[in-house]
Structures are given as C-alpha cells and as structure tokens.
Amino acid sequence: MLLPEEVYAKQKEAAMRRITRQKEKQADPAYREKVLAKQRQSMERSRAKKLNKLADPAYREKLVERQKQKRAEKAMRKPPAAKSNKTSLKQRKATKGMMGRTPTADERRIMDLIGSLGCIACLIHGESTPNISLHHIAGRTCDNAHKKVLGLCDHHHQHAAPIEVRVVYPWLVPVHACGKVGGKVVFEKENGTQMELLKLTYEKIGETFPF
C-alpha cells in the first residue's frame, strides 16, 4: 500500500506530464492553426446564424415591437415620489444650474408643439416614435435656449439600442454617447446635423424658423 506522500508524488508527476504534453502541443504551429481555424469556424457559424435571423422580416418586426413596448412601459411608470424641499443652498444652486433658467411662455408653447411631434430623428427615416424627451442643442441658459430643442426618443437621446436592433437600424444611435455607442459626431452622420433637424422640426410644427 502506497503512503500518502507517495500518492501525492505520483499525482504530481502525472500532472507535470500532462502540462508538458499540453505545452508541446501549443508550441506546434500546426496545432495552433488548427485551434484558430476551429474558433474562426465557430464565430462564422454564429455570425451567419444571427444574420439569417435578422434577414427575417418577422424577426425584425418582433425586435422593433419589443423596443416600442419597453419604451411604452417606461413612459407609463409612475414618477418617483417628490423629495422633501429641505435642501441646502448649495444643492438648490446645483439643481438650478442643471435645469437652466425657467422657460418663457413663448418658449413653453414651442416646446409643447415640438413634444407633440414625436422623435424627429425617427421621423426622417420613416418611423413614428411618440415617446420622447426634449434635447437642448445649445444648453439651457442662453437666449432662446428652450426654443432650440429637438424631440428625441430614448435611443436617439441617451441610451443605446440593443446591438441586434442597431444592425437593422444603424441610424438609431444616441446624441449623448452611451459607452462606445453614439455621440454627436456619429449621431449627425446618421441623422443630419442638429440644426438641420431643428429647422425641419419648425417646418413640421408650422412655425417660422428664427435662427
């Protein structure tokens, strides 16, 4: 009967032999190429499978409907309970800086009209997305700041759409970069400049473009 030390020594020796054989295999260029070829084949099969699914109109329609449903559910959620007004002077100043100045009556009228139009970036691609937020293209404090706004859906404003949706709709990118997706340059390349979209917005709501 082997002693525990002898059993351990034999196990260690067997493990070292396996490691040596594995290193020898990995050092063989033919073996490495074979492994890489298998990995490439697996990736190509996965990519082909995904593209075949995306080529199916029913599957694409299902993805779009799923996104619309998510946006509708998000819009239906109750707003969070109002917080206490007991805030410090520093907090009130910070909040005012983020919100900008209060819109004038005329600015509020324009904002309401723009909000009723839906997402202007979706509209130029033949899609209708009513659930939007207002994007200020020139900040919130300058003259006429609240007239320089675009109605944008969530995926055109702040949050990146899922990759499978962006494959079908490459123009669906946020103007505010979400990780590595979107940003002003990419957004304007796919959808036109923000000023062009603003001019089109004013045409759609029947107002004279003042800028």
VOBA-1610 file (N, C-alpha, C; in pm, whole numbers, padded with zeros to 5 digits, always signed):
BEGIN
Met+00084-00120+00000Met+00000+00000+00000Met+00087+00125+00000Leu+00056+00220-00090Leu+00136+00341-00101Leu+00107+00436+00014Leu+00214+00501+00059Leu+00198+00604+00161Leu+00140+00731+00098Pro+00075+00817+00179Pro+00017+00941+00124Pro+00118+01025+00049Glu+00243+01029+00098Glu+00346+01107+00029Glu+00374+01051-00109Glu+00372+00917-00121Glu+00398+00854-00250Glu+00283+00878-00347Val+00159+00873-00295Val+00041+00900-00378Val+00049+01042-00432Tyr+00080+01138-00345Tyr+00090+01278-00386Tyr+00198+01296-00491Ala+00315+01227-00471Ala+00426+01238-00566Ala+00385+01186-00703Lys+00311+01073-00705Lys+00267+01017-00833Lys+00167+01109-00903Gln+00074+01165-00825Gln-00023+01258-00883Gln+00047+01381-00940Lys+00145+01433-00867Lys+00219+01550-00913Lys+00297+01519-01041Glu+00355+01399-01045Glu+00431+01359-01164Glu+00339+01347-01286Ala+00219+01289-01264Ala+00123+01274-01375Ala+00077+01411-01424Ala+00053+01502-01330Ala+00010+01637-01367Ala+00118+01708-01447Met+00244+01693-01407Met+00354+01757-01479Met+00367+01701-01620Arg+00341+01569-01635Arg+00347+01510-01770Arg+00238+01568-01859Arg+00116+01586-01802Arg+00006+01644-01880Arg+00038+01787-01921Ile+00096+01864-01828Ile+00132+02002-01859Ile+00237+02008-01968Thr+00336+01918-01960Thr+00443+01915-02061Thr+00387+01882-02198Arg+00297+01781-02203Arg+00237+01744-02332Arg+00155+01858-02389Gln+00080+01930-02302Gln-00001+02041-02348Gln+00086+02154-02404Lys+00198+02183-02335Lys+00290+02286-02383Lys+00350+02248-02517Glu+00382+02122-02535Glu+00439+02075-02662Glu+00338+02091-02775Lys+00210+02059-02745Lys+00105+02074-02846Lys+00087+02222-02883Gln+00087+02308-02781Gln+00067+02451-02807Gln+00185+02513-02881Ala+00302+02454-02868Ala+00419+02506-02938Ala+00421+02464-03084Asp+00334+02371-03121Asp+00330+02320-03258Asp+00247+02417-03344Pro+00306+02482-03445Pro+00232+02578-03529Pro+00108+02515-03594Ala+00119+02389-03635Ala+00005+02323-03699Ala-00111+02308-03601Tyr-00078+02276-03476Tyr-00183+02262-03374Tyr-00249+02396-03347Arg-00168+02501-03335Arg-00224+02634-03308Arg-00315+02679-03422Glu-00273+02654-03545Glu-00354+02691-03661Glu-00486+02614-03663Lys-00479+02488-03622Lys-00600+02406-03616Lys-00699+02461-03514Val-00647+02502-03398Val-00733+02559-03293Val-00796+02690-03341Leu-00713+02775-03404Leu-00763+02902-03454Leu-00868+02883-03562Ala-00846+02783-03648Ala-00942+02755-03755Ala-01077+02714-03697Lys-01073+02632-03591Lys-01199+02592-03526Lys-01271+02712-03466Gln-01193+02801-03403Gln-01253+02920-03344Gln-01315+03009-03451Arg-01245+03025-03564Arg-01299+03107-03672Arg-01427+03047-03728Gln-01427+02914-03745Gln-01547+02848-03797Gln-01665+02866-03703Ser-01638+02855-03574Ser-01745+02872-03475Ser-01801+03014-03480Met-01712+03115-03491Met-01756+03254-03499Met-01835+03280-03626Glu-01791+03223-03738Glu-01861+03242-03864Glu-02000+03179-03860Arg-02009+03060-03797Arg-02141+02996-03785Arg-02235+03080-03701Ser-02181+03133-03590Ser-02263+03216-03502Ser-02307+03343-03574Arg-02216+03405-03649Arg-02249+03528-03721Arg-02352+03500-03831Ala-02334+03390-03904Ala-02427+03356-04011Ala-02567+03328-03954Lys-02570+03263-03838Lys-02698+03233-03775Lys-02770+03361-03736Lys-02695+03459-03680Lys-02755+03585-03639Lys-02804+03665-03759Leu-02723+03666-03866Leu-02763+03739-03987Leu-02886+03678-04052Asn-02895+03545-04048Asn-03012+03478-04104Asn-03139+03517-04026Lys-03124+03528-03895Lys-03239+03568-03813Lys-03278+03712-03845Leu-03176+03799-03858Leu-03204+03940-03885Leu-03261+03962-04024Ala-03235+03866-04115Ala-03289+03879-04250Ala-03438+03846-04256Asp-03490+03789-04149Asp-03631+03752-04144Asp-03713+03876-04105Pro-03800+03927-04193Pro-03880+04046-04161Pro-03962+04029-04034Ala-04014+03909-04012Ala-04096+03885-03892Ala-04012+03901-03766Tyr-03889+03853-03772Tyr-03800+03865-03655Tyr-03764+04011-03630Arg-03736+04088-03738Arg-03703+04229-03721Arg-03823+04306-03664Glu-03941+04273-03715Glu-04062+04339-03666Glu-04082+04308-03517Lys-04050+04185-03479Lys-04063+04145-03339Lys-03969+04226-03250Leu-03844+04249-03299Leu-03748+04329-03222Leu-03797+04473-03205Val-03847+04529-03315Val-03895+04666-03310Val-04013+04679-03215Glu-04106+04583-03223Glu-04223+04587-03134Glu-04182+04574-02988Arg-04079+04492-02964Arg-04030+04474-02827Arg-03975+04605-02772Gln-03900+04677-02858Gln-03845+04806-02815Gln-03955+04909-02792Lys-04056+04910-02880Lys-04168+05003-02862Lys-04241+04973-02733Gln-04258+04844-02702Gln-04328+04806-02580Gln-04250+04850-02457Lys-04116+04834-02462Lys-04033+04876-02349Lys-04042+05027-02327Arg-04039+05103-02440Arg-04049+05249-02426Arg-04186+05289-02371Ala-04291+05217-02417Ala-04425+05249-02368Ala-04438+05217-02219Glu-04380+05104-02176Glu-04385+05066-02035Glu-04309+05167-01950Lys-04196+05213-02004Lys-04117+05312-01930Lys-04194+05443-01916Ala-04265+05481-02023Ala-04342+05606-02019Ala-04459+05596-01922Met-04511+05475-01900Met-04626+05456-01813Met-04589+05446-01666Arg-04460+05430-01637Arg-04419+05416-01498Arg-04449+05543-01419Lys-04487+05527-01296Lys-04517+05642-01212Lys-04388+05715-01178Pro-04391+05847-01179Pro-04270+05922-01140Pro-04240+05899-00993Pro-04112+05907-00953Pro-04077+05886-00813Pro-04142+05991-00723Ala-04166+05953-00600Ala-04228+06044-00504Ala-04142+06167-00486Ala-04211+06280-00473Ala-04139+06407-00458Ala-04056+06406-00331Lys-03935+06456-00338Lys-03847+06461-00223Lys-03877+06586-00140Ser-03831+06583-00020Ser-03850+06696+00071Ser-03785+06821+00014Asn-03846+06936+00039Asn-03792+07063-00008Asn-03680+07116+00081Lys-03646+07038+00184Lys-03543+07082+00277Lys-03405+07055+00219Thr-03366+07133+00121Thr-03236+07119+00056Thr-03149+07237+00092Ser-03021+07214+00085Ser-02927+07321+00119Ser-02919+07422+00006Leu-02865+07539+00035Leu-02848+07642-00067Leu-02759+07592-00179Lys-02654+07516-00143Lys-02562+07461-00242Lys-02634+07366-00336Gln-02723+07281-00280Gln-02798+07186-00363Gln-02894+07258-00456Arg-02960+07365-00404Arg-03053+07441-00488Arg-02981+07508-00604Lys-02860+07560-00579Lys-02784+07622-00686Lys-02741+07521-00790Ala-02700+07401-00745Ala-02659+07296-00839Ala-02776+07253-00926Thr-02894+07238-00862Thr-03013+07197-00938Thr-03052+07302-01040Lys-03044+07429-01002Lys-03079+07538-01094Lys-02983+07539-01212Gly-02854+07509-01185Gly-02756+07508-01293Gly-02784+07399-01394Met-02830+07282-01348Met-02860+07171-01439Met-02987+07198-01518Met-03087+07258-01452Met-03215+07280-01518Met-03215+07403-01607Gly-03122+07497-01581Gly-03120+07619-01660Gly-03229+07715-01612Arg-03249+07820-01689Arg-03350+07917-01650Arg-03489+07866-01684Thr-03588+07927-01623Thr-03727+07889-01648Thr-03770+07934-01787Pro-03836+07845-01864Pro-03881+07884-01999Pro-03983+07997-01994Thr-03977+08083-02094Thr-04079+08187-02108Thr-04207+08123-02160Ala-04315+08201-02160Ala-04443+08149-02208Ala-04432+08106-02355Asp-04363+08186-02437Asp-04350+08153-02578Asp-04262+08030-02598Glu-04155+08020-02518Glu-04069+07902-02527Glu-04146+07777-02487Arg-04227+07788-02384Arg-04306+07672-02341Arg-04405+07630-02449Arg-04462+07727-02519Arg-04555+07697-02629Arg-04483+07619-02739Ile-04362+07665-02775Ile-04284+07596-02878Ile-04245+07456-02832Met-04203+07444-02706Met-04164+07314-02652Met-04280+07215-02656Asp-04400+07262-02625Asp-04518+07175-02629Asp-04545+07127-02772Leu-04531+07217-02868Leu-04552+07178-03008Leu-04449+07076-03053Ile-04323+07099-03016Ile-04217+07007-03055Ile-04237+06872-02988Gly-04278+06874-02861Gly-04302+06749-02790Gly-04413+06666-02852Ser-04513+06732-02911Ser-04625+06660-02972Ser-04589+06599-03107Leu-04475+06641-03162Leu-04435+06593-03295Leu-04378+06451-03290Gly-04320+06411-03177Gly-04253+06281-03169Gly-04106+06295-03202Cys-04038+06184-03217Cys-03894+06186-03243Cys-03865+06229-03386Ile-03797+06343-03400Ile-03768+06395-03534Ile-03665+06309-03606Ala-03572+06248-03531Ala-03471+06164-03595Ala-03531+06036-03649Cys-03629+05980-03579Cys-03700+05862-03631Cys-03785+05901-03752Leu-03845+06020-03744Leu-03938+06065-03849Leu-03871+06074-03985Ile-03744+06120-03989Ile-03677+06134-04118Ile-03645+05999-04180His-03651+05893-04101His-03627+05758-04153His-03758+05681-04173Gly-03870+05753-04166Gly-03998+05690-04193Gly-04059+05617-04075Glu-04007+05640-03954Glu-04060+05575-03835Glu-04131+05678-03747Ser-04227+05632-03669Ser-04301+05720-03578Ser-04279+05674-03434Thr-04219+05761-03353Thr-04194+05729-03212Thr-04246+05844-03126Pro-04364+05830-03067Pro-04424+05942-02994Pro-04362+05971-02858Asn-04303+05869-02795Asn-04248+05889-02660Asn-04109+05950-02669Ile-04096+06076-02629Ile-03970+06148-02647Ile-03934+06228-02522Ser-03811+06277-02523Ser-03769+06380-02428Ser-03708+06493-02510Leu-03705+06613-02453Leu-03656+06729-02526Leu-03505+06743-02506His-03434+06751-02616His-03287+06765-02615His-03250+06908-02651His-03183+06978-02559His-03139+07116-02583His-03008+07115-02661Ile-03008+07172-02779Ile-02889+07165-02863Ile-02789+07276-02833Ala-02829+07377-02753Ala-02738+07489-02723Ala-02739+07522-02574Gly-02755+07419-02491Gly-02759+07444-02348Gly-02895+07493-02302Arg-02903+07531-02173Arg-03031+07568-02114Arg-03036+07711-02060Thr-02932+07789-02084Thr-02927+07922-02022Thr-02918+08037-02122Cys-02881+08010-02248Cys-02864+08118-02345Cys-03000+08171-02392Asp-02996+08281-02468Asp-03119+08336-02524Asp-03187+08233-02613Asn-03319+08220-02598Asn-03398+08126-02678Asn-03352+07981-02660Ala-03288+07951-02545Ala-03236+07815-02522Ala-03346+07710-02535His-03466+07742-02483His-03573+07644-02481His-03650+07638-02612Lys-03610+07721-02708Lys-03665+07707-02844Lys-03573+07624-02932Lys-03451+07604-02886Lys-03354+07524-02962Lys-03352+07383-02905Val-03464+07314-02921Val-03478+07179-02867Val-03526+07083-02975Leu-03487+06959-02961Leu-03531+06853-03052Leu-03606+06748-02970Gly-03714+06698-03026Gly-03782+06585-02964Gly-03713+06457-03008Leu-03654+06384-02914Leu-03580+06262-02946Leu-03628+06146-02859Cys-03638+06029-02919Cys-03673+05909-02843Cys-03553+05869-02757Asp-03574+05776-02669Asp-03469+05737-02573Asp-03343+05690-02644His-03357+05609-02751His-03241+05554-02821His-03172+05656-02910His-03240+05767-02941His-03174+05876-03014His-03120+05982-02918His-03162+05975-02793His-03122+06079-02697His-03007+06033-02608Gln-03029+05928-02527Gln-02930+05896-02425Gln-02886+05751-02419His-02975+05656-02447His-02943+05515-02423His-02934+05436-02555Ala-02828+05360-02567Ala-02805+05282-02689Ala-02907+05170-02703Ala-02956+05151-02825Ala-03044+05038-02852Ala-02962+04909-02852Pro-03025+04792-02829Pro-02952+04665-02836Pro-02884+04648-02970Ile-02773+04575-02972Ile-02693+04558-03093Ile-02774+04499-03207Glu-02867+04403-03175Glu-02944+04340-03282Glu-03039+04440-03348Val-03082+04542-03273Val-03167+04646-03330Val-03084+04742-03414Arg-02964+04776-03365Arg-02879+04870-03438Arg-02825+04810-03568Val-02818+04677-03575Val-02778+04613-03702Val-02882+04641-03809Val-03010+04637-03770Val-03119+04662-03864Val-03136+04812-03889Tyr-03121+04891-03781Tyr-03139+05037-03791Tyr-03010+05108-03746Pro-02910+05116-03832Pro-02781+05176-03792Pro-02791+05322-03755Trp-02899+05390-03794Trp-02917+05531-03761Trp-02973+05552-03621Leu-03004+05443-03550Leu-03064+05455-03417Leu-02952+05460-03312Val-02886+05578-03305Val-02776+05598-03210Val-02803+05725-03128Pro-02763+05728-03001Pro-02791+05843-02915Pro-02697+05960-02940Val-02750+06082-02930Val-02667+06200-02948Val-02572+06218-02831His-02612+06173-02711His-02522+06168-02597His-02462+06027-02593Ala-02332+06016-02609Ala-02269+05885-02618Ala-02306+05797-02500Cys-02340+05672-02530Cys-02372+05572-02427Cys-02263+05466-02434Gly-02163+05480-02348Gly-02046+05393-02360Gly-01972+05424-02488Lys-01954+05325-02573Lys-01885+05343-02700Lys-01982+05364-02816Val-02110+05375-02785Val-02212+05387-02890Val-02262+05532-02898Gly-02271+05584-03020Gly-02329+05716-03041Gly-02232+05831-03014Gly-02289+05944-02975Gly-02214+06068-02962Gly-02255+06162-03074Lys-02225+06291-03058Lys-02271+06393-03152Lys-02225+06365-03295Val-02097+06328-03314Val-02044+06308-03449Val-02116+06193-03519Val-02129+06079-03450Val-02195+05962-03510Val-02343+05990-03534Phe-02406+06055-03436Phe-02549+06088-03449Phe-02574+06174-03573Glu-02492+06279-03590Glu-02514+06371-03702Glu-02477+06307-03836Lys-02385+06213-03833Lys-02351+06142-03957Lys-02468+06058-04005Glu-02542+05999-03912Glu-02652+05910-03947Glu-02785+05983-03965Asn-02801+06099-03898Asn-02933+06163-03894Asn-02935+06308-03941Gly-02820+06364-03979Gly-02814+06506-04015Gly-02775+06588-03893Thr-02733+06712-03918Thr-02690+06797-03807Thr-02809+06834-03720Gln-02780+06871-03596Gln-02887+06908-03504Gln-02960+07034-03552Met-02887+07127-03614Met-02951+07247-03664Met-03042+07215-03783Glu-03002+07120-03867Glu-03088+07077-03977Glu-03216+07012-03924Leu-03201+06930-03821Leu-03318+06866-03761Leu-03408+06970-03694Leu-03346+07074-03634Leu-03424+07179-03571Leu-03505+07256-03675Lys-03443+07286-03788Lys-03513+07357-03895Lys-03630+07274-03947Leu-03608+07144-03964Leu-03715+07055-04010Leu-03827+07048-03906Thr-03789+07048-03779Thr-03887+07046-03670Thr-03980+07167-03679Tyr-03921+07284-03700Tyr-04002+07406-03708Tyr-04095+07401-03830Glu-04049+07342-03938Glu-04135+07328-04056Glu-04253+07237-04023Lys-04225+07128-03951Lys-04330+07031-03918Lys-04436+07090-03825Ile-04394+07178-03733Ile-04492+07233-03638Ile-04554+07363-03689Gly-04512+07407-03809Gly-04573+07524-03871Gly-04529+07657-03810Glu-04406+07662-03759Glu-04352+07786-03701Glu-04239+07839-03787Thr-04221+07971-03789Thr-04112+08033-03862Thr-03980+08000-03793Phe-03881+07957-03870Phe-03751+07922-03812Phe-03674+08050-03784Pro-03645+08081-03657Pro-03588+08213-03622Pro-03437+08215-03611Phe-03368+08105-03641Phe-03223+08102-03615Phe-03141+08097-03744
//
